[in-house]
Amino acid sequence: MADTHVTPKSKPKPVAVAATVKQWLTGDYRTLRVEATRAAFVEFIPGLIDGLAHAEEPDDAVAAFDRFLQALQRGGRLISLLSQNPDLVALVALILGAAPRLGDTLARQPQIMDGLIDPRFFGAMPDRRELSARLAATLADAYSYEEFLDRLRLFGQESLFLIGARILSGTVSAQQASVAFADVAEGIVHTVHGLVTERFAAQHGRIKGQQTAILAMGRLGSREMTASSDLDLILLYDFDPEHPDSDGDRSLQGAHYFARFTQRLISAFTTRTNYGVLYDVDMRLRPSGRAGPVASHLTSFAEYQDREAWTWEHLALTRARVISASPEFRGRIEKIIRDVLTRPRDAVSVASDVLDMRRAVALEKGEDDVWDLKYAAGGMVDIDFIAQYLQLVHAADKPEILDVSTLHVLDNAARLGVLPQSAAETLRSATRLYHDLTQILRLCVSDKFRPETAGVDLLRVMARAGDAPDFSSLEAQVRETQTEVRRVFKELVQGRN
């Protein structure tokens, strides 16, 4: 068990840090040339340095703040606000020290600080309607496709930063943050879908009766995203088979049209611009996986799910959610998915398949690292499999069990009497704990989490997120939770065999 008092991985180098601070105070940074601004800056520097000293990599945190200062164009108002608000200084230090991804964003784009000092920052999280309005305003006067993509990326990064800052400050729950991350991604996907549709039609025309839809899978589908989640997407289409050629000057036919369209869509997300990559896109959950076409005709999708899909593909389908389509096409897709999920199934056969898949995951990913909250024995994968298993074996008789959210499925299963209340409470509390801690880890750790080398700030934030008095207590709580989840998994799934 990790010691509560863990020292940072590397201690700050006093000479280098002192030289950097001296440069702040006496250097020729544009934002500090005004005497009043420099005086205000001097007031909060001791608190900032004290905060950065608790970082996992103190020198990197100091360097990030130095880049932030150098990038500031007009920082007088911001510096003045920081000097008057020690809590804001502490939050900036925490961001720079504990969450390098967010700290790097702040260092490169200091204008993001405007969101932190906005009085609305600690208010209610923006819903999808408000996010859509903000995104539309951001894109309103984009003068080119490249500018459009840059602004999309900037919007995404700013949104990620502000949600992440709320997580670190402890002012939103993991569930609220998960939904907020998903809402941002969904708004961006819908916008990109519309833009690429229009641009592609301008080059190649349209096919009579054409429809396209984007189906979200995985964490986007379940609205359980983190700061580092990629997008699991499936592109579905339909058109009039009697008229398969597009009507543009550079005409394309049927499946070829939609394959090229999908590649253009993926490129809009993954092409690196001045502001980096928008999202990584994973399409492995499409029919036939990597071997299948990048876009699927709706009829082919329905036939595949009905006749060829494996159990694991139907488990994944429990999280499928249409996030961009016309209402009519959305309805057709949702009916196909519901028909697949509500077919009668043999519980013993499904349980056997789930156990085989869990063993395969353990062999590939390992299950002995207690801090691998997803793959550890008794971790989130066990809960996900339980929720998906319960849906497949009971949805034929009790379709009300279906939901894309794991927590909602557990609630439904308990209410419908197919999950004992004691097991439901064990799984619900474990899900909340894992989500709380995973949100922090995805913000703050780019590799495996190792408590023995973690910074004091990160351990403190982890303990707070887990509602534990200290990190040692948190680790004991995680171990006990994993033991209980694995016990429930064996009773519900393994007990069927």
N, C-alpha and C positions, 0 to 999 in steps of 0.2 A: 504493500500500500504506500502511496506517495506521501512524503513528508508535507505537512501543511506549510512549513516555511521553506519554500523552494527558492533558491537563488536564481537570478536570471542567467540565461545561457552565456552571455558575455557581459562583463562589466564595462561601463563607459570608460573611454580613454580620456582622462582629465585634461591632458594637454590639448588634444584635438578638439574636445568639446569647448574648452575655454577659448581657444582661438576662434571657433565659430561664433560663440556668444560675443566675443570682442568685436568681431566683424559686424554683427548685428548692431552693436551700439555705436561703433565708430565708422562703419563702412559707408559706402556711397549708394545704399539701396534707395531706389527712387521713393518708396513709400515712407521712408524714415527721415527724409531730408528736412521736413518741417519740424521745428523744435518742439511744438506742442505734441505732435504725434510721437516723437521719440521719447518725450517725457512720459506719455501714457504707456508706451511700449515697456519702458523700464519698470513700471509698476507691476505688470503681470508676469514678467520674465521669471522671477524666482519660483512662483507657483507652477509655471510651465515646466521649468527644468526639473523641479521636484517630481512632477508627474511623469516626465519622460524617463527619469531614472529608474522607474519601475517597469519599463518596457522589457519585452523579451529580448529585443536588440536595441539598446539605448542609443547607440551611435547612429543606427539607421533612422531612428525616430527623430533625432536632432537634425540629421541630414534632410529628412523629408520636410521638416518645418523650415529649414533654410531654403529649400527649393520653393516652398510656398511663399516665403517673403520675397524672394527674387522675382517670382511670377506676378506678384501683386502690382497692378497698375495704379490704382488710387485706393490706398488702404487706410486713410486717415480716420474715416468713420468707423471702420471695422476695428482698428487698433483701439480707438476710444471706447468702443463697446466692450471689448475684451478686458480692458483695464477696469471697467466698472462691474464686471460679471465674473467672479471667480469660478462659478459653476460651469460657465461656458468654456473658460480656460481649461478646467479639469476635463471636460468632455473632449476638447480638441486634443489634449495630451493623451487621453485614453484612446482616441481614434488613431493617432499617430503611433502610439506605443503598442497597442494590442491588436489592431486590425490593419496590417500593412497594405492590403488591397485598397481599403478606404483611404488610408493615409497617402498612398500614391496618387489616387484620384484627386484628393484635396491639393496635393503639391503641384499637380499638373494643371488643375482647373480651380484656382482659388475663388472664382466667382460662385462656386458651389456653397461657399460660406453664407451667401445671402439666404439660402434656405434654412440654415441653422439659426440665424438671428431673426427670421420672420416670426412674428408672434403666433402664427398658426402652426409652427413646427411641433409644439407639444399638444396640439389639439387632436381632434379626431382624424384618423387616417383617411385620406381621400378615397372615395369610392370610384367605381369604373367610369361613371358619368363625369366626375370632376377630372379624372386622369385623362379621359378622352378630350375634354375641353382644353386642358393644358397642352396636350400633344398637338391638337389642331392649331392652337395659337403658336406653338413653337415652329410648326411647319408652314404657316400661312404664306410667308413671303420668300420661301426657298426658291432661288432663281435657276437651279439646275438639279439634275438627278443626283449628282455628286454632293451638292449642298444638302439636298434632301436626306441622303444617307448619313451625312455628317451630323445633321441635326437630330435624326433618329437616335444615333449612338450617344450623342450628348444628353438627350432626354433620358435615355435608358440609364446612363451612368449616374446622372444627377439623382434620378429616382432611387436607384440602388443605394447610393450614398446616404440619402436622407432616411430611407427605411433602415439601413444598417446602423446609422447613428441612433435611431430610436431604439433599436434592439440593444445596443451597448448601453444606452442611458437607462434601460429598464422601464421605459414608458409605454411599450407595447408588448403584448403577449406574442409568443411564437406563432400561434394560430393567426393572429391579426397580421403579423409580418408575412407569413406564408401566403395568405390571400392577397396582400398588397403586392408582393413580388409577382404573383400570378396575374393580377389585374394589369400590372405594367406590361408584362410580356404579352398578354392577350390583346391589349390595345395596340401594341406595336405590330403584332402578327396581323391583326385585322387591317391596319393601315398599309403595311407592306403588301398584303394580298391585293388590296384595291389598286395600289400604285402599279404593281407589276402586271396586273391584269390589263390595265389601260395602256401601259407602254408596250406590252407584248402584242396587244391587238392593233396598235398603231403600226407595228412592223409586219405582222402576219395576218391581220384580220381576225375574224371570229368564225367559229363553226356554228351552224344553225342549231339552236336549242342547247348550246353549251352551258354547263354548270360546273363550278369547281367549289370544293369545300376543303377546309383544313381541319383535321381531326387531331386534337391534342391527346396525347397519351402520357403515361408516367406522372411525374410530379406536377407538370402543368395541367394535365387532365384532372388530377385530384385536388388542384389548388393547394398543394403542400410544398411549394417551391422554397429554395434558399437562395442566398446571394450567388452561389456558384452553379446553380442548376442549368443544364442545357435544355433544349427544347426537343421533346420526342413528338414528332409530327408524322401524319399520314395525309397525303394529298389524294382526294377522291374526285372523280369527274364523271360527267355524262354528256351526251350530245345526240343529235338526231342521226341514227345510223344510215338513213337514206341519203344524207348529205354530209359526208365525212370530211370534205375539204374546206379549209378556212377561206374566207373571201378576200384576203389581202393580196397585195402585189407579190409578196414572198410567201405563197400559200404552203401550208403544211397539212398533213392528213392525220386525222384521228389520234391514235395513241402517240404518234410522233409529236404532234402538236403539244400534247399535255406533258410529255416527257421533257421537251425543251422548256416549256413553261415552268415546270417544277424546278429544273436546274437553274433557271433565272431567279426563281423565288429563293432558293437556297443561297445563291450567290449574294442576294441583297442582304441576307443575315450575316454571311460569313466572310465577305470581302473585307480586307483590312483597309480602312481609310485613315484620315488624319486622327480620328478618334478611336481607332482600333476596330475590333470585331464586335458586332451587335450581340449575337448569341451563337454558340455552337449548336448545330442542328443534328439530331440523331434520327435517322429514318429506319433503323433496324427492325422496328416493330411493324413495318408494313408487311403485307402478305408475302410469304416466302422469304422474308428477311432480305439479306444482301443479294440473294439470287433473283429476287423479284424486280419488276419494273419500279422506277421511282414514283410513278403515279399509277393509281388503280382505277379502272372503270368500276362504277358502282355495282354493276351486275357481277363482275368478276370478284369484287370484294365480298359480296353477299354469298356467292357460290363457294368461295374459298372458306369463309367462316363456317358455312353450313356443312361442308363435306371434307375439307382437308386440314383445317387448323388443329393444332395440338392443344392439349389441355392448358399448357402454359400461355398460349396465345389468347385463350378465352379468359384466363385469369387476368391477363393484361388488359383485356377488353372491358373489364369492370371499371376501369378508370377512363375509358374513352369519352371525350366530350367535344362536340362540334363547337369551334370557336370563331369560325368565319365561313358563312354561307348564306344563301338566300333562305328565307323562312321555309319555302316549299322543299328545297333540297335538304335542308337541315332535318325536316320532319321525316323524309324518306330514310335518311341515314340512321336517325335515332330509332326508327321502327325496326330496321335490320338488326341493330345492336341489341335492342330489347328482345327480339325474337330469339336471337342466339343465346342470350343469357338466361332466358326463362324456359328453355327446353328441359325436359326431364333428364336427370342424370343418375348414374349409380354412384352412391356416396363412397363405397369401398374403392371403386376404380379411381375416382377423383382423388381420394386420400392417398392412394398408392402413388399416383402421378405427382402429387404435391411433395410427398416424402422423397421421391426420386430427385425432384428438382432442388429441394432443400439440401440434399446431400451433395448434389453437383455444385451448387453455389458454395458450400463449405469447402469442397475440394479446390475450387478455383480461387476463392477469396480468403479462405481461412475463417475460423470462428473463435479463436482463442484470445484475441486482443479485446480486453474489456472496454477500451475506449474507441473501438471501431463500432460505434453505436448502431450502424446499419447491419453489419454482417456478423457480429458476435453471436454466439449461441444465446438465444433469448433476446436478441436485438430486434430492430425494426423490421427486418425481413421476415422474422417469425410472425410478427403481428400482421404484416401485410398479407402473408400467405393464409393466416387464419381468416382474416376478413374476406379475402377473395374466395377461399374455399367455402365459407359459409354461404356466400352469394350463389356460387355455382350449384351447390347441392340443395338449396332451399328456395331459389327464386321461382321455380316452376309452380310451387304451391303458395309461396309467399313473396310475390314480386315487390312488395313494399320494402323488402330488405335492401334492394338495390340503391346504391349511392356511390358517387366517385370518391367521397371522403372516407378515410379509414375510421375516424371517430364516429361519423354518422352511421356507418355500417354497424359498428359495435353497439351503438345505441339502438338501432333498428333490430338487431339480432336479439338483444336482451328483451326488448319490448315484445317481440314476437315469440319469445319463449324458446328460441333455438340456441341460446347462449346463456349458461347459468349466470345469475347476477353477480356472484362472487368472482367468476372468471372475467365478466365484463368489466368490473371495477378494476381488477388487476391490469387488464389490457388497456383500459382508458387512461389510468394514471401513468402507466409505462409509456404510452404513446405521447402524452403531454410532456413527460420528462425528457424523452428522447428528442422530441421536436424542439423543446426549449434549449437543450444543450447543442443540438445539431446546428441550429441557427447561429449560435455563438461560434462554434468551431468552423463553420463554412466561411464566416466573416474573417476569422482571426488566424486560421491555420491552413497553409497551402498543401502541407504534406500530412503524414500521420501525427496525431496529437501525442506528445510525450510529456507527461506531467513533470518529470524530473528535469526537463530543460525549459519548461515554460516560464514566462515572466509572471511576477507577482500579480500584476493587474489582470492578466488573463485568468489566473486561478481564482481571483476574487470575483470576477464577473461570472465565471462558471458556477461557483458556489451560490452566488445570488440567483442566477437563472434556475438552479435546481432547488432553490429555497432551503439551502443547507447552511448551517452555521459556519462551516469551513470546508476546505477542499477534501480533507480526509473523510469527513462525514459524507460528503457527496459521493466519493468513490465507493464507500461502503454501501450507500443507497443504490448506486448503479449496479453493483454486483448482486445485491439482494433482488433487485428488480429483474435482472436478467435470469436469475435462477427461477423466479416465480413465472416469468413469461415462458421459459422453456418447459416448465412443468405443465402449464396450460396447453401449450402446443402439443405436447405428447398425449395429453388426455383427449384433446379434441380431434387431432388428426392421426397421430400414431395409434391411438386406441381403436381406430377403425380397421386396423390391419392385424 
